[in-house]
Amino acid sequence: MTNIRNFSIIAHIDHGKSTLSDRMLELTATIEKRKMKEQVLDVMDLERERGITIKMQPVRMEYTQGDERYIFNLIDTPGHIDFSYEVSRSLKAVEGAILLVDATQGVQAQTLTTLRMAQELGLVIVPVITKIDSSLARIDEVKEEIAELLLCEKTGILSVSGKTGEGVPHLFDVIVARIPPPKEYEESAPRGLVFDFEYDAHRGIIIYTRLFSGIIQKGDAMKFVVTGNTFTVLECGIFKPQQEKRDTLSYGEIGYVVTGIKDAENAVVGDTIVSGKKPLPALSGYHYPQSVVWASVYPEGQDEFIELRYALQKLKLSDASLSFEEESSTALGRGFRCGFLGMLHLEIVIERLKREHMLTLVVTAPSVAYEVVERSGKKRDIYTPSQFPDHGNYEKAYEPWVLLDIITKSETMGDVMRLIHTHEGSLGESQSLPDGRIRFEASLPLRELMRGFFDEVKSVSSGYASFSYVITGMREASVTRLDILVGGEIVGAFSQVVSLVRVEEEAKALVERLYKILPRQLFVVKIQAEALGRIISSKTLSALKKDVTAKLYGGDITRKMKLREKQKKGKKKMRERGSVNIPHDVFLKMLRQGE
């Protein structure tokens, strides 16, 4: 259809994607002015609270240019590196991308990563700088950066303000002129790419699809090519941005299809839906996302285990990058080992499980996946720190490394470099950017990236540095397992795999942290850190004091002495037989080490 334009907005985090989307929806009258609110496409409370986009969100707008009416299908995408898989999926469903750059910050590292994705898919790039109304805007300098990056003329770079709407009408005209309409395929049978899902308790799995050929309507018999599951279309429609029912979906359009399938495991992102009567080959889907951070998630009570499984299955429909498999622990019972794309992704998933499914969870300390070579020569993959073998009981261990692409101001480059060395990294090539900033590469163990690296980079660079990363492979690791003992018993959820050079520092920090947040018991509790076959750090948590003689008035002193002796014996018995009660919030506070 020649009047359709399918595109995404790609940018670094906090560069104004959602604000620009708001103005586009407002100026096309997709949403009435009285119903407009900030971040209208960010539907989750978490997105509004944090001011970031977590989930891609499609929306259909209508734009009139002269006598012609055009349909704009926009897919708003996240900017944080942890959600780059969401971006990659949206780019496969469109023909063009608006590359949005903040006029006050310039080109950032994540901008380069998402741009690379779009170029590899052959999308038409429309460069746009935003926040031109800001007093800090460096319009000419940023245009120079973009021109050098895209090898284009500065005159072809648009200037807009998502806040005031300035330049947005001209952007609409450029979208019509530069982004091509959907390619018309010869086959008439329907074939659509599944780029996302939603689950409804009554209607089952709802597919988000880009239709590349044919027409879909209610009652059609359809089939998933990869999984082989069949279904009948119960309803189809478009996003305005809420779901709006339509009689048909035609090739080139982006919309939803209600399948009625209730089993969450019967759907896969990247699958192709085709006619059950005249099936076509599958479209090229997506690379399966590679989990880089692992953590075990357990329900606080084992009676909630089935609910947790259901919640994870449902969540995976809307977050295809989440992976999980069942595991069990002697201390925590049955749970799931979950894979995440990063620390923010982990935090968001846990928060969604708590909010959307009302679950109380225990989450182990996050870790990366290690490859251990045993003395027999056998290789074993280790996903949880508690499974890591004792020091000296294996031949070698290997861990994943990442290649960082960092952009920072020249005056803060020295501090950033020192930080990289502190995190056991090494420096690579560097180059100067037109605005005086420096772009350079660095290699780093992935476990160090998880150890607050992002926040530290922002701190030493006063918020100006940005980075993106890719996994480059496995290297030999110099690490050991660090266990935390509470009352003489190892708490698996607190175990960590740490660098040998920093084992004492980490042990003291963990013991001190747990000492501060663990509630006192009715008996004395020892908190210890053990590694390399010895206790490295220890603190004693004193018992709660209760005056058992408070009810006595007068009388012989021996009455009080008898009660105190009885209390002493009782506490000794509790210490020998009882176990320490560790509340749920203690596990969460230990997870969020920045608190």
Secondary structure, DSSP 8 states (H G I E B T S, - for coil): -TTEEEEEEE--TTSSHHHHHHHHHHHTTSS-GGG--TTTT--SHHHHHHTS--S-EEEEEEEEETTEEEEEEEEE---SGGGHHHHHHHHTT-SEEEEEEETTT-S-HHHHHHHHHHHHTT-EEEEEEE-TTSTT--HHHHHHHHHHHHT--GGG-EE--TTT-TTHHHHHHHHHHHS------S--S-EEEEEEEEEETTTEEEEEEEEEESEEETT-EEEETTT--EEE--EEEEESSSEEEESEEETT-EEEEE-----GGG--TT-EEEESSS--------------EEEEEEESSGGGHHHHHHHHHHHHHH-TT-EEEEEEETTTEEEEEEEESSHHHHHHHHHHHHHHH---EEE---B--EEEE-TTS-EEEE-SGGGS--TTSSSEEEEEEEEEEEEEEGGGHHHHHHHHHHTT-EEEEEEE-TTSEEEEEEEEEHHHHTTTHHHHHHHHTTT--EEEEEEEEEEE--EEEEEEEETTEE-GGG-EEEEGGGHHHHHHHHHHHHHHHS---SS-EEEEEEETTEEEEEEEE------TTTT--SS-HHHHHHHHHHHHHHHHHHHHH------HHHHHHHH-TT-
